[in-house]
Amino acid sequence: MNLNRFIQMRKLFFFMALFATLATYADDKTVSSPDGRLQVTISCQDGCACYSVSYDGTVVLKPSALGLVTNLGDFTQGLTMQEKATQMPINKHYKMRSTKRSDISYQANRLQVDFATAKRIPMSVIFQVSNNDVAFCYQLGRGPRDNPKCAIVQREATAFNIIDGTTTFLSPQITPMTGWERTKPSYEEDYEADAPMTKASRFGVGYTFPCLFKAPLSSIVGDKKASQANAAKALWILISETGVTGQYCGARLSDYKAGMGYTVEYPQEGENNGFGSTTASIMLPGFTPWRTITIGNTLAPIVETTVQFDVVDPLYEPSEQYKPGRYTWSWLVWQDSATNYDDQVQLIDVASEMGFEYCLVDGLWDTQIGYDRIEELAAYVKTKNVKLMLWYNSNGAENDAPQGPRGVMNNSIKRKQDMAWMKRIGVKAIKVDFFGGDKQETMRLYEDILSDANDYGIQCIFHGCTLPRGWERMYPNYVASEAALASENVFFGDYHARQEGFEMSMHPFSRNAVGSFDWGGMMMNRYMSRDNKSRHQRFTGDIFELATSITNQTSVNCVAMYPNNLQDLPGFELDYLRQVPTTWDETRFIDGYPTRYAVIARKATNGKWYVGGINGTKEPMTLTLSLPMLAGKTVTFYVDEADKKALKAQQAALKKDPKAKAPYWPTPVKKTLKVDKNGQARVTLQPMGGLVIVE
């Protein structure tokens, strides 16, 4: 072949390839955020729907599958994308009482792209793109003859094909009917930090929402110099879902699949003790929940996002004005035996002395105290200006958790009877524990409990449970969920006591970024025992614990205090706990890195700024904080400081005997801090130590 013919053939192949590309993508639909930085492109390639996402012109999610498999038809192949797409701006303003921001303005661009199968059965994908957030859901319509009017969604093809080189911060899903008394899955597994996407999940069944990813810019940018300059920078990606009600099941992400990414997976067959379908049953026309993607070149959009609430609306009106506050809780350190009348009186007295609003009576109260004496306790709390919260088992058929009351919350007749009784005696909240998974049957139970509780003026906290998915806005009496390895694990063993810093500096960037988090207590005992001398120690500093009142967000927050703490805590710590707020007008990310440290600022509804910082590592770190809201001000400063003498004594003891019980805590102090005119403040966080700044 001569050279000229070779060149002509190369040109021909180039133009053929170009024409094929143009033919494939000519009908692509795009929608961008109001600031133009975030863009979604929707395509139909060879009958398959897909989307891609770019931020500041760089691809973050490569072409990723869209579609559903239903009993009406397969919407993952053989699709035709309709020529016209509906696009419109969204401007929404609403108020929240119980999350990271109280007054929210949501601006987004909405795009609806319609597809149809060969049998002309319609499916639409609706995207809403705001600055830093993508939310999308599916709508299934009726067929050409207006039938059928219901459908079973068997599987979802939705994928998140994140760019190569990304690392992960994920918590694995676990197989059903495992763990203590067969109570799992309960979203209570360890996070792993900075893992490669290709690493398989621990139990082989993927990951629970939310899912945090770090994509290094050096793997995105093609220019070598630009890659070197951006080597230390990253794009952060948080993937979750919102808007799940009793009309659908909850979902999770699969393990990573090369070329496909992560896919949405529905519940496992064995969840809920095998009862209920793994699929979703919906009325037509009907919608799936929203899938959400938050993207930023810092962690600020991750921490501050409100997308979980932006795309949903309240499902009913509150029956009364629900009150935020703080509560005491005997069980964390005193455990099951403390659910007796006399011990609960002590915890009520602590709550009263501290000015807390609530006291939680934990499991087994039905047998160890009894309904009649709970009424006596309810009368007693009224004399102390405190309200009761009561613990309930969610079930009697989903797992083997033995604590009572059992068989009440999952029975509509008994549930309403108990709620009417609670309203009569003045109980203001319930904590419901030990749910059975993510099936639609279980989601319906959450919704039934919340709806009935609202009828009786009762707020709800869930433990041993799934992730909340926009519930603070959807259900006005919903408070918070556990849905993570929480404080009880610090009590159970030395391992999680040592891991507390790692875990608590993960949650602001993942679990608590998408929903209110009932961690279960600022722990003020230094030992995990009733005498505060035996068992294993708490490894965090006192100010670390105080700072979690800010780094964690929930409108009804637990302070795990006991009568001894009224004497053994410094007066300034008690004063802080007496006035610490639980509701916020604004939240700002200041600094941090998942599993290492977190500094979060929140503006309380009283107008004051509170800044909380925690160090989850074993090394001190000095930070220069940017606090423009406090520029030029002298502020109150609580901080854990190094106790060199105590540390030296600990090191000497360990040198002599590596197994010696040689506890060490930094010294908590209160002083003032001058923030310079530029809003800069230089601070040092001790290992497993914290700081609190109060305007």
N, C-alpha and C positions, 0 to 999 in steps of 0.2 A: 504494500500500500504506500503510495507516494505521500509526501508531507502535506501537500495542499488538500488532498482528499481526506486525510486524517483530520485536519483542522476543520474542514467543512462538516464532517460527521460529528465532531465534538460540538460545533455550534448547533447543529440540528438536535442532538441529544439534549443540549442545554435548554433550547427553546421549548422542546417537548416537555421536559421536566418542569420548566417554569409555567407552561400552560396548564399542566396537570395540577400544579400547586395552586394556581389561581382558580382553576375550576373547583378544587376542593374547598378553598377558603373564601371564595368570592361572596358567599352568603353569610359569613360569620357575623354574629351580633356582639356588640361591645357595650359595656356600661362602666362608667368611671365614678370615683368618689367626687364630692363637691370640690375638693382641692386639686383634683386631677392626678394625684400621685398613685392611687390604687386603681387598677383596671382589671376587669374580668372580660374574657372573650369566650363566647359560646359557639360551638361548632357542631356540625353533623358530618361525620366522616364514615363513608361506607355504611350508612344506616345506623351508626352508633353516635349517640350524643356525648359530648365532652365539653369541658371548660378548662381554661388556664387562667392563672392570676399573675400579674406583674406589679411591682412596686418601684416607683421612681425609674421606670423603664427597664428594669431587670426582671426576668422571669423567676418567680418564687415557686409556683406550682406549675409543672409541666402539664400538657394535656392529660386530664383526669376524667375518668368515666363518670357518666350520669346515667340514671335510669332505675326502673323498678321492675321486678318480676311479680306479677299478680295472677290471680285465678281468671282474670279477664283477658290477659295477654301478656306477652313479653315486651316490655318497653326498654330493653337493652339492645335490641337489634331490629333491623328492618324498619327504621323510623324515617319519617320525612319531616324536616324542619320547615314550618310554615314561613312564607316570605315576609310577612309583616310581624313585627314585634311591638309590644306596647311598652312605652317608656314614659316615666313621669317622675317629678321630684316629690320627695316626702319631707314634710316639715311637721314635726310633732313636738309638743311640749307637755311634760307631765311631772308630777311630784311623787317622791317616794318617802316612806317614813323609816325604812329599816335597812338601808344598804349604804353603799359608799358615797352616794351623792343624793341630795334631797330635791334638787331642782334641775331637771334634765331637759335639754333641747337636742333633739335628734334630727339631723339633716342627712338625707341620703338620696341617691338616685335609684329608682326601681325599674327593673326590666323584666317583662314576662315574655318568655319564648315558648311558643306552642309547637308540639310535636304530635304526630299521629302514626298509628300502626297501619299496616296494609289494609286492615279491616276498618280503618277510619276511627278507631277508638282514641280519644284525645288524652294527652298528658302535657301539662305545662310545667316549666321550671321558672320559679320567681326568684330573682336576685335583688337584694337591696344592698347597695354599696355606700357606706359612709366613710369618713376619713379614718383609716386604719382598720375598718371592719367590713367583712363580707358575710352576709347571711343569705341562705337560700333554702327553699323548700319546694316540694312537688305538689301539684294539684292534679287529681284525677277527676275527669269529667264523666259524663254519661255517654253511652254509645249513640249511634245515629238514630236509633228508635227510642231514645230516652229510657233505655233499660240496658243492663240491670241498674239498680239503685244502691247497691252495696258491693263491697269488694274485700278480698283478702290480699294484703300485701305480704308476699312470701319471702321476698329478699330484696335488698337494695344494692345496686351496683356502685353507688357513690364512692369515689376514690379521692385520695389526696396524694398526688404524685409529687412529693416534695423533691427539690433539687438535690443532686448528689453532694456529698460532703457534709450533710446536715447531721448534727448530733441530737440526742433526745434526753428528755427529763420525764420519765413515764412511770406510772404505777400499773403493774400487771393485773388483769382480771384473773380470777381463780375459778377452778371448777366447782360446780354446785354441790351442796350438801356435804361440805368438808369443814374442817376446823372445829372449834369448840361447839359441842352439841349440834353439829351439822348446821351452823348458822351462816355459813358463807355461801355465795359471795356477799360481801358487805363493804366493799371499797376500802379495805383496811390492809393493804399490802405495801411493802417497802418501795419507795422511789429509788431509781438508779439515775445518777447524774452523768451527763456528758457521754452517754453510750452511743455507739454507732447504730444507725437505722437497721443494719443487717443483723444485729444481735437478736436472737429469738426471745420472746417473752418467757418469763420464768415458768409459767404453767401451760404454755402452748396454746392459749386461747385469747391472745391479744391484750389490749390495754383499756383501762377505764378512762372515761372523760373526766376532766380536761386533759389534753395532751400538749405538752410544751416542746418546741423544737428550736434549735439554734442553727441558722444557716450562715456560715462564714462568707462574708462578701468576697473574700479572695477566691472562693470557688465559683462565684457568679461572674465576676468581672473578667473579661477576656484579656485586657491590656495588662502586660506583665508589671509595669510600674504601678498601675492603679491597684493591682492585686497585692503587691507588696505594701502599699500605703494602707490598704484596707484589711490587712491580715489580722489585726487585733479587733476589727469591728465585726458586727454581725447583724443579721436580720432575725428578729424573734417572731415566732409563729405559735399561736395558741389556737387549738382546734377543739371545739366542743359542740354541744347541741342545746337547744332551748325550746320551750313551748310544748313539752311533753305533758299530756294530761291522761286521764283514764281512757281517752279515745285512741291511744297508741301505746306502743312499747318503748322502753328505753333502749339505747344502743351503745356500742363501744367501737373501738378500732381493732382491726385484725393485726396480725404480725405483718411486717413489711414484706412486699413481694416485688422483686426486681422488675422494672419496666412498668409497674402498675401503681406502686406505692402502698398506702394503707387503704383498706376498704371498710365501709360501715358494716358491722355485724349485729344481728339481732340476738335476743337472749338465748341461753343454752337450754336444752330440753329438760335437764334435771332441776332447774331453778324452781322455787316455790314448791319443793317436794314433788316435782313432776307435774303439778296441776297447772292447767292453762296452756295456751298455745305459745309457741315461739314467734308467731307471726302477728300481724296487726289486722284487726277487723275495722273497716271504716265505712261510713255512709258516703254516698256519692251525690253531688260532687263533694270531695273531701281533700284535706291537706295532710301532709306529713309534718312532723316537727321541723324546726329550722336547724340546719347545720351552720355553724359559725366558724369564721376564720378571722383572727385578729393578727395584724402584722405591723411591726414597727422596727425602726433601726436603733431603738433603745427599748428598755423594758417598761417605759412609762405607759405606752398604749395598752400593754398587757395588764398592768396593775390597775389602770384607771378605766378600762373599758366598761361600758354599760350595755353592750349589744344584747346581752341575755334578757334585758328588760325592754330594750328599745322596740323590739319586733313583736312583743306580746302585749296583751291588755288584761285588766282585771276581769275575772270571771263572775264575781259577785261583789256586792257592797259589804263593807265591814258592819257587823251588827252593833259595834261600839268602838270607841276610840281606844285602841290597844296601847298599853303602856310599855315603854322600854324599861331597862333597869339591869340590876345585878342580882345574883342569887348565890346562896350558900348551898353546899351539897355534902352530906355526910359520907356518902359511899366511897368517894375517891380514895380516901385513906383509911376510914373506919370500916368500910366494906359492909357485907350483908348483915352482920350481927347488929350493926348500928341502926337498922330500920326498926327501932322500938320507940315508944312514946317519949321516954326520958331523954334519950340522945337527940331526938328531933327537937325537943324543947331547947336543948343547948344550942343547936344550930340556928333556931329561930332567934334566940337571944343574941347570938353573934350578929345575925343580919340586922336586928333592931339596933344594936349598939353601933354598927357601922353605917346605918342609914340605908341599907340595901332594901330593895323592893320585894324580893322573893326568897323563899326557901323551898328547895326541891326535896320531897320525900321519895326515896328510891324504891326499887323492887322489893317484893315480899311484904309490903305494908298491909295487904289484904289479910294475911295470916298472922303476921307478927305484931300488928297494931289493931287491925280490924276496922271495918267501916264505921262502927259506932265511935271508936276512940279517935278516928280521923276527924269526925265531927267535933269532938272536944278540942283537938289540935287546931282545927279551923277557927273555933271560937277563941282560942288562946292567941293565935297570930293577930287577930283583930285588935287585941289589947296592946300589941307591939307594933302596930302600923306596918305589918308585913303581910304578903299574900302567899298562899300555898301553891306549889306546883306538885303534881302527882305523876309518878312513873307508871307506865302500862306496857305489858307485853303486847306486841302487835297481833299475836296469833295464838293458835294452839294446834295448828295443822301444817305449818310451813317448815318447822324445824323443831328441835328438841329442847330449846331454851326453857328451863324449868321455872324461872321466877314468875310470880304472879303480880297483879291479876292477869290470868290467861283467859283466852276465849271470850274477851269482851270487845276489844277494838275491831275484831274481824267479824263481829256479829251485829248487824244493824239494829236489832231490837235491844240487846244488852248495852250496846254502845250509847244509844240515845238515853236509855235509862240511867246509866252512870253519868252521862253528861248533864242530864237534868238534875241529878243529885249534886253534882259538883257545882252547878250554878246556884243551887239553893244554899249551899254552905259557904260559897265564896271562893272556890278554887278558880284560879285565873289562867292556868296553863297546864299542859300535859307534855310529858316527854315519852314518846312511843318508840320502842326498841325491837330489834330482831325481825327485820323484814326478810322477804324471801327471794329477792332478785329484781330483775328489770322487765318481767313479762307484763303485758297489758293488764292482766288480772291483778298484779301487784300495784301497778300505777293507779288502777281504779280504787284500790284500797286506800292509798295515800289521799286521793281526791275525796273519797267518801268521808274519811276521818276529818279532813280539813273543812269540808262543807258543813258537816254536822256540828263540828266544834264551833264554827262561826255562829251557828244558830243559838248557841248557848254562851257566847261571849268568852270563848276559850282560845288561847294561843297554843301553837303546836311546835315542838322541837322533835326531830327524828334522830335516832341513833341506830347503829347496826343496819345501815340503810344505803340507798342509792344517792347519787348526786342530785341536788336541787337543780331544776332546769327552768329558770325564770319564775320560780314560785313566789318569790317575795312580791312581785307585781301581780301575778295571777290570782294568788290566794292571800287576801289582806291580813289573815290571822296566822299566816306562816311566819316563823321566826328564823330557824336555822336548822342545819343538819350536821351530823358528824361526817360520815363519808370519807374518812381518812384514819390513819393510825393516830389516835388521840391520846389524851392524858392518862387514860387507864393503863396504857402500856408502859408508861413511866413507872407506875406503881407495880406492875406485874414483875418487872425484872430489870436488872442492871443494864442490859444491852440497850433497851430503849431509853433508859434514863441517860445513858451516855450519848444516845442519838438525838436527844431532844433538840439540840442546836441545829443539826442537819435538817431535821424534819420541819421545825418551825420556820426556818429561813427558806424553805421550799414553798410553803403554802401561799404566801402573798402573790406568788408568780403563777400559781396554777389553781389549786383547789379553791382558795378564797378569792381568786380573781373572778370567778364565775358565779359565786353564790356564798351566802352567809355561812359561817363556819362555827359550829359549837365544839370547840376544842375540848372544853370540859375543865377549864379552871386555870387561873393564875395560881400556881402551887406555892404556898407560903411556908409550908413545913420544909425543913431542910433534909429530913429523913422521911422515907415513905413508911411511917409507922405512927400509931396513935400516941406513943410516948415521945415522938420526935427525937429518938435517940437510937433506935434499933433498925434492923433491916438495912437496905442499901440507901445511899444518899441521893439527893437531887444534885445534879452536876452544874446547874446554871446558877448565875448570880441572882440576888434579889431584884436588882433593877432590870435584868433580862426578863424576869417574870412580869414585872410591872409594865415593861415595854410591850409585852404581847397584848396588853389591853388596847394598843394602837395598831400594831402590825397585824393582829387578827381583827376581823370585823364581824360583829353580830349585835343585834339591838338588845338582846337579853343575854348578858355575859356572866359566866360563872367565875366567882372568886372563891377558890378552894381554901377557905380560912376555917380555923378551928379555935376553940376557946383559948388554947395556949398561945395562939398568935397575938391575942390582945395584949399579952405581957411580953412576948419575946421579940416582937417586931419593933424597930425604931419608930418613934412617934411620927416622923415625917413620912414613912411608908404608910402608916395607918391613915394619915391625913390625905395622902394621895388617893388611896383606895376609897375613901369616903366621898371624894368628889369626882372620880374619873367618869367621864361621859361614855355613853354607848351608842349615841346617834350622831350622825355627821352630815354637814352640809357639803363638804368637798373632800376629795382624797387626791393626794399627789405622791407620785413616786419620787424619791430623793436619790437613793443610791442602793446598790445591792447586786447580788448574783445568786441565782437559785442554789440552795443547799449550803451557801457560805455565809452570807449576811444579807440583811434587809434593813433599809431605813425608809419609813413611810411617814408622811405628814397628813393629818386630818384636821379639818376645821370643824369644831364642835358647833352644835346648834346654839350654844351660848356666845358664839362669835370668836372664841379663842382657838388658836392653833396649838395642836399637840403633835409632837414628833417622837416617834418610837424607833429605836434602833437595836438590833440584836446581832451578835457575832456567833455564828454556829461552828466556828473552827477552834482549833487548839492553840492558835497563835494570836497575839494582839494585832490590831490593825488601826492605823491612824488614817483618818479620812478628813477631807475638806468638803464640808457639806454646803450646798447651795440652797439657801433659805431666803429667797427674795421677800417673802411675806413677813419676815422678821428683821429686815435690814435696819441696822442702826439701833436695835432694841437690846436691852439687858433682860434676859429671860431666866426663869427658874430652870435649874439643870440638875437632874438626878443621874448619877453615873456609878457603875461598878468600877472601883479602883483597885489596882494591884496591892495585895497585902504581902509585902516582901518577906516579912518575918514568918508569917504563917506558911507561905509557899516554900521557904527554905526548910522549915520544920517538916513539911510533907515530903519534900524530896529526900531529906535525910532518913526519914522513916522508911520510905520505899527502897532506898539504897540498902538499908539494913535487912529489910524483908519485903521483896517485891509484892507479896500478898497482904501486906499490912493494911489495916483499915486506917487510912490517913487522909481524911477529908480535907478539902480546901475550897473556900469560896472567896471571891473578891469581896472587898469591903464596900458596902453601899454608902454613898454620901449624897448630900443635897447642898448645892451651892448656886452661884449665878454664873451666867455665861454671856459674854458680850458678842453679839453678832455684828460684824463690821458693816459699814455703810453700803457695801456692795452685796450684802446678804451672805457673806462667807463666814463659816465657823469651823475651826479646826478641832477635832475631837479624837479621842482614842477609845476604842472598844476592846476590853479585855477578853481573853479566851472564854467563851460561853458567858460573856458579860453583855450588859446592855446599857442604853441611855434613854432618858426621857427628857424632852424639852417642853416646857409649858409657857405659853405667852403671858 
